[in-house]
Amino acid sequence: IKSPRASNVRRGFPARVVVDADNQTFWGTNDDVREATLTMTLRRPTPLYCLRLREPIRLGQRIDHFRIEALAPSGEWKPVADGTTIGPQRILRLPEGTEASAIRLTVGSAEAYPLLSEVQFFLPPEDAE
């Protein structure tokens, strides 16, 4: 994954930490932000099976609604998942045949400024070996 980009970044809480495999670090937005996007570009188009999202729950559950889109090989953003909350862990199975060169997470609403500690991608079982 290339360095994630975010539409808003709180000083000291960069987007890149959502893929650092450290659940103690997290991306955050400024105080007045309740909607934001996080885009992760993959090194090449990749088949994806599911995603795991985590909020740093010790600071409270904040995200009320989110949407996940995949950048298809055609160059079109396609919706692949959405949900109402993330909490300590949310695993989302993606539609069969999802292949993406990038993933975009859009926080549609949040109780307080959004925080996200992890985004993890999983390959389909037959591609993981």
C-alpha positions as CSV (number, residue, x, y, z in Angstrom):
1,I,0.0,0.0,0.0
2,K,1.3,3.4,-0.9
3,S,1.0,6.1,1.8
4,P,-2.7,6.7,2.6
5,R,-4.1,10.2,1.9
6,A,-6.9,11.9,3.9
7,S,-9.1,14.8,3.1
8,N,-8.3,16.2,6.6
9,V,-5.5,15.4,9.0
10,R,-5.2,16.5,12.7
11,R,-1.6,17.6,13.5
12,G,0.3,14.6,14.9
13,F,-2.3,12.0,13.7
14,P,-1.3,11.2,10.0
15,A,-3.2,9.0,7.7
16,R,-0.3,6.7,7.0
17,V,-0.6,5.1,10.5
18,V,-3.8,3.2,9.6
19,V,-1.6,0.7,7.8
20,D,1.4,0.5,10.2
21,A,0.1,-2.6,12.1
22,D,0.2,-0.7,15.4
23,N,-3.2,-0.5,17.0
24,Q,-2.0,2.2,19.4
25,T,-1.5,4.8,16.6
26,F,-4.4,6.4,14.7
27,W,-5.4,8.9,12.1
28,G,-7.6,11.8,13.2
29,T,-9.2,14.8,11.8
30,N,-9.5,18.3,13.2
31,D,-12.1,19.0,16.0
32,D,-14.7,20.6,13.7
33,V,-14.7,17.8,11.1
34,R,-17.4,15.1,11.0
35,E,-17.1,13.9,7.4
36,A,-13.8,12.9,5.8
37,T,-12.2,10.5,3.2
38,L,-9.2,8.2,3.4
39,T,-7.8,6.8,0.2
40,M,-5.3,3.9,0.1
41,T,-3.6,3.2,-3.2
42,L,-2.4,-0.3,-3.8
43,R,0.8,-1.1,-5.7
44,R,-1.2,-2.9,-8.5
45,P,-4.8,-3.9,-9.1
46,T,-5.5,-6.6,-6.4
47,P,-8.4,-9.0,-5.8
48,L,-9.8,-8.3,-2.3
49,Y,-12.0,-10.5,-0.1
50,C,-12.6,-8.4,3.0
51,L,-11.5,-5.4,5.0
52,R,-11.0,-4.9,8.7
53,L,-11.5,-1.5,10.2
54,R,-10.7,-0.4,13.8
55,E,-11.4,2.7,15.8
56,P,-9.2,3.5,18.8
57,I,-12.1,2.5,21.1
58,R,-10.4,3.7,24.3
59,L,-11.3,7.2,22.9
60,G,-14.9,6.2,22.2
61,Q,-16.9,5.0,19.3
62,R,-17.2,8.0,17.0
63,I,-18.0,7.0,13.4
64,D,-21.8,6.8,12.8
65,H,-21.8,6.0,9.0
66,F,-19.2,5.1,6.5
67,R,-18.9,3.9,2.9
68,I,-16.2,1.9,1.1
69,E,-15.5,2.2,-2.6
70,A,-13.0,0.3,-4.8
71,L,-11.2,1.9,-7.8
72,A,-11.9,-0.7,-10.5
73,P,-9.4,-1.5,-13.3
74,S,-11.8,0.5,-15.5
75,G,-10.9,3.6,-13.5
76,E,-14.4,3.9,-12.0
77,W,-15.1,4.1,-8.2
78,K,-17.5,1.4,-7.3
79,P,-19.3,1.1,-3.9
80,V,-18.4,-2.2,-2.2
81,A,-19.6,-1.8,1.4
82,D,-21.1,0.6,3.9
83,G,-22.0,0.5,7.5
84,T,-23.3,2.5,10.5
85,T,-20.5,2.0,13.0
86,I,-17.0,0.6,13.3
87,G,-16.2,0.4,17.0
88,P,-13.3,-1.8,18.2
89,Q,-13.4,-3.9,15.1
90,R,-15.5,-4.2,12.0
91,I,-14.9,-6.9,9.3
92,L,-16.5,-6.3,6.0
93,R,-16.8,-9.0,3.3
94,L,-16.6,-7.4,-0.1
95,P,-18.6,-8.5,-3.2
96,E,-17.1,-11.5,-4.9
97,G,-14.8,-10.5,-7.7
98,T,-13.8,-7.2,-6.2
99,E,-10.5,-6.1,-7.7
100,A,-9.1,-2.6,-6.9
101,S,-6.1,-0.4,-7.5
102,A,-7.3,1.8,-4.6
103,I,-9.8,1.8,-1.7
104,R,-11.6,4.9,-0.5
105,L,-13.3,5.1,2.9
106,T,-15.7,7.9,3.4
107,V,-16.9,8.8,6.8
108,G,-20.4,10.2,6.2
109,S,-21.1,11.2,9.8
110,A,-19.5,11.0,13.2
111,E,-20.4,11.9,16.8
112,A,-17.0,13.6,17.3
113,Y,-14.0,14.1,15.0
114,P,-13.3,10.7,13.3
115,L,-10.4,8.5,14.5
116,L,-9.3,5.3,12.8
117,S,-6.5,3.1,14.0
118,E,-6.4,0.3,11.4
119,V,-7.4,-0.6,7.8
120,Q,-6.4,-4.1,6.8
121,F,-7.0,-5.8,3.5
122,F,-7.4,-9.5,3.0
123,L,-7.0,-11.5,-0.2
124,P,-9.5,-14.1,-1.4
125,P,-8.7,-17.5,0.2
126,E,-7.4,-19.0,-3.1
127,D,-5.0,-16.0,-3.6
128,A,-3.6,-15.8,0.0
129,E,-1.4,-19.0,-0.4
